[in-house]
Amino acid sequence: MGHMHADVLVVGSGPGGAGVARELARSGARVLVLERGGRNPPSGKVSQALRELWWPGRSMSLPGAPRTPVAVLRGVTLGGSSMYFFATAWEPPYHLLDPFGVDLRADADALRAELSPAPLPDDLIGPRARILAEAARKLGHDWQSVSKFVDAEALRATGPGGYGAARWTARRFLDDAVAAGATVRTGALVDHLMVRQGKVEGVALAGGEQLRADTVIVSAGALGTPPLLRAVGLERAGQDWFYDPVVAINGVLDSLDAGFEPPMCSAVHHQAEGWMLTDLCRPRWLHEALTLAAGRVDRLRQYRHTLSVMVKVRDELSGTVSDRGVAHKPLAGVDRDRLRAGTASARELLDGAGARSIHATLRVAVHPGGTARIGAVVDADLATEIDGLHVCDASVLPCAWGVPPTFTIMALGRRLGRHLAGVRSRAATSATPPLSADPPTSGH
């Protein structure tokens, strides 16, 4: 059984873990990032998506919603969920964080200045998004452009097929961290946290290897983080969470003949009602998989003529994630009401765009969070009651969200990294002996 020591261990490499690792590595800390998944580049193949998003026991749970199970997606790969997100730079909901003493404005401003998120230029918006935007505005929707973490020039050079490479992912922050001296290990499954007398001492990997550090940041995602925390006595982890259920409403538009295009270019957010609509274009393989799952074999070959609207709902806090990472969360009555309202509006929108054969796919959950909430499991600095143990991923989001959280999690990672770098700097300063004006005395 081997032993290794670092200053900081980061368990998980998604937007939160990558962000905090980058800040700490740049401050001079010895940082080791541990990622359970691999580092294969995105291939667009269904086999890779199944392995990284839906594989039972790693990435998928089926909450016990009566008659309507929900697949909870979880990105188990280097870069975490950012490898599959739509590059949406949705502004952090500051009003929800302020009451918990968490101000992300400065960190969001810094990330915005660095990454320049913006709506896609008109020439990069595809026909599906254009058709839906026009129909939505005719129906009176406040249909607004959505900012994206996308390099428009790179996308313009490659065309829609290069969308994956043109978007920001957490792998960029990991590259920055490595350039600053951090180490990243993939295929590293953390078995448990090592804690003694209320202080974290490191982690143990499956297979017995022990990695020691005075600071451990758990960023394993809303499903991966709770079992690690519960095993060291943080019993409130995994209690009462959210997962933002999503359903795609599809229709066939005979006049449409289009391939893949950037998704989620514009949206309407009914914040008070708890749901939003946006244009949706999925890769062909995903369209075919979800169409087949919905029982619409007759629509398998209609990809180029399919017009889709995504309905996304803010669900109420409820349910559990067990000690073994099994998720259980029935949809509440108010959640179902929001889904019905959003679905009805999406159907009306597709009808207004001239689509026929309108149908819904199965539900999925794309943004699980709140399983280690600020104010319940961690404090405003994302610290647990165990000395040296922090959490930085969607787990810490303190309330039901309902909007894409990636920008918020990136800002949380930057904020935590700055905070811990400051703590380390102050500790180093206080440990340095004061200079004396008197010469040292000899032993004679």
Secondary structure, 3 states (H helix, E strand, C coil): CCEEECCEEEECCCHHHHHHHHHHHHCCCCEEEEECCCCCCCCCCHHHHHHHHHCECCCECCCCCCCCCCEECCCCCCCHHHHCCCCECCCCCHHHHHHHCCCCHHHHHHHHHHHCCECCCHHHCCHHHHHHHHHHHHCCCCCEECCECECHHHHHHHCHHHHHHHECCHHHHHHHHHHCCCEEEECCCEEEEEEECCEEEEEEECCCCEEECCEEEECCHHHHHHHHHHCCCCCCCCEEEECCEEEEEEEECCCCCCCCCCCCCEEEEECCCCEEEEEECCCHHHHHHHHHHCCCHHHCCCHHHEEEEEEEECCCCEEEECCCCCEECCCCHHHHHHHHHHHHHHHHHHHHCCCEEEEECCCEECCCECCCCECCCECCCCECCCECEEECCHHHCCCCCCCCCHHHHHHHHHHHHHHHHHHHHHHHHHHCCCCCCCCCCCCC
